[in-house]
Amino acid sequence: MDLLRFATAGSVDDGKSTLIGRLLLDSKAIFEDQLEAVEATSEAKGYDYTDLALLTDGLRSEREQGITIDVAYRYFATPNRKFIIADTPGHVQYTRNMVTGASTADLGLVLVDARQGLTEQSRRHAVILSLLRVPHLVLAVNKMDLVDFDQAVYDRIYAEFTQFATKLNVPDLEVIPISALQGDNVVTRSENMPWYSGPTLMHHLEHVHVASDRDLIDARFPVQYVVRPKSDEFHDYRGYAGQVAGGILKPGDEVVVLPSGMTSKISKIDLFDKEIAEAFPPMSVTVHLEDDVDVSRGDMIARVKNAPTPSQDIDAMVCWMTTAPLQPRQKLAIKHTTRTGRALVKDIQYRLDVNTLHRDQATNELGVNEIGRVTLRTTVPLLCDPYSKNRTTGSFILIDEATGVTVGAGMING
Amino acid sequence: MQPMSQTHSDYRLSQLDQLEAESIHIFREVAAEFEKPVLMFSGGKDSIVMLRLAEKAFYPAKIPFSILQVDTGLDFPEVMETRDRWVSRLGVNLVVASIDDAIKNGIIPDAAKISRNRLQIPTLLNAIEENGFTAAFGGGRRDEEKARAKERVYSHRDEFGQWDPKNQRPELWNLYNGRLHEGEHMRIFPISNWTELDVWDYIGREGIEIPSIYYAHQRRVFVRDGMLMSETPLNPLREGEVVEERTVRFRTCGDITLTGCVESTASTIAEIIEEVAVARKTERGATRGDDRFSEAAMEDRKKEGYF
């Protein structure tokens, strides 16, 4: 069984909670006591129907306000795949939560209401998913039952969206007409839309090919922790523990340790108490080198002829996540892979309007939930790749040094 | 050199291997970035899976932190026996924070009306403060309960040990932010993304020893609030409650006076997995009196500093 992480975006009005509720119900991930609790609450509130949104709104304040304000994670499985849903709120004031949910997603699911067609909100969701390089995108055209399952409605939204998507980086797109409420094309094929020959949503989620999304060429191994047992049995043991961020590592590979530039060969790779023949993303392993070179946390092991260039000048798209705006000359802590340093904001080149893709170059700051292109100077060189090549070595977070809070998320250009 | 069992021709990891790799990454991040982490150990299957993952993360070195157990005085003896075997096999340091000692030392009030479950909170927070622990691993999973579904892997606690669900730090990619101020600590949930079924699959795959009460056995039980409870002097019978012997097993390990069991003949991991896969009630909803009091019971306890 393998794993698919997907992020959903859309507001309550688009039927997102109903759709998630249906996916969970139909895959038997909802338990009796959860459903009973939701039924009882719905009844107490005087609703005519069971409000499946109550299943997904976890915090008291969310239930009170009837809105989703934070990312919630949901789990279900079919015989072939386990799914982790990052369920994100769709409103513009929660862009940062959507960025958070999309950061680890293999697939993004955007809902639109068939009656309304593409809205500013659905465009924004697609833009954010493409900025975060979520490799697979599904546009679910919901509430087809309310437009008489009319093919013309679907065709119009399809054409409009594919035209918009040409401006984005969307390697794989599927547009599926559904009715979350009645179940059409969610798990079972709709009898009301014989004109649609594509997959149902569940079929697509189960079969979308994610194996080729990772970079298996460029070996990247950020060192997390040095394992030194200092016991009699393992007296000379010195291993570099970490999670493979790219490529395939094998014993015998000639490698370079960055930023020092020292070279060596991989002598062996341990996975717990076994030696293994190769390591690839996202395995957590322990690498040993032939030579006694100086390696510590924050260093990166890469291939001699294929290594990232250490750089202190970083050009990145940054999503700003706190109320006090990001401004030039600001100093922040930065965490990139296992490396931590400080960063100085040199310049804010432009703010991206996530609804229209317009670049506002007149601005000199980024407000909360805004995304823009930023230049940073860091105290330590970052061993980075463009985010478009590697989502692990191309991403970083910014931390306010006074409060300790994560205030920004960055994706390195290049 | 041994060929790798997990390697597939297309370089994909199974879901269990992906979850294991993610959890090991978290353990190593915490060990590298925090001054004094500790693993909160209840003796239940989730905390045992955490111990196994920690063992793997640092092998062949010993686990570089202590484990902390809150002794409620109401724990199942089978659970304590399993704990002791794990502690001696791994050679790890065990810190026990006892509710009885905390009452004796005047750290928490001796209020007979307050449940032991509630008293775990101040006892735990006191142990964290007294020992200067800066990070505490917990076995919470997001599929357990809807407040947990929103909790971060690194969950910040203020100097009172409180969780502020509306003001959580964003958590992106696998970049965790462990910044703390004096007196604050971080709760770490390395198995956040595991489901109950994943935990059982992993226990089966790894051949992990868990307390015997998880397997079907004969037990003298009675019915209270629709749950099957163990007969024990710690939990006196109320009027009308009748004890009978049944074949049962436990789905969670908590306080013996609050943790119910289910009728089951599942005596192997494979049979338990089969049972879990078709279960129609959550493990907490079915057998935990402490989570039933209100719809937001878990959220409220978490805010105060519960596990």
Interface residues (C-beta under 8 A of the other chain):
Chain A: M1 D2 L3 F31 E32 D33 Q34 A37 T41 L55 T56 D57 G58 L59 R60 S61 R63 I69 D70 V71 A72 Y73 R74 Y75 A77 R81 K82 I84 R96 N97 V99 T100 S103 T104 A211 R214 L216 Q224 Y225 V227 R228 P229 K230 S231 E233 F234 Y237 A241 G242 Q243 I248 P251 K268 D270 L271 F272 D273 K274 E275 I276 A277 E278 F280 P282 M283 S284 R297 M321 A333 K335 H336 T337 T338 R391 T392 S395 F396 I397 I399 G404 V405 T406 A409
Chain B: M1 Q2 P3 M4 Q6 T7 D10 Y11 R12 L13 S14 Q15 L16 D17 Q18 L19 E20 A21 E22 I24 H25 R28 E29 A31 A32 K56 A57 F58 Y59 P60 A61 K62 R142 D143 K146 A147 R148 A149 K150 P165 K166 Q168 R169 P170 E171 L172 W173 N174 L175 N177 R179 L180 H181 S192 N193 T195 L197 D198 A279 R280 K281 T282 G285 A286 E295 A296 E299
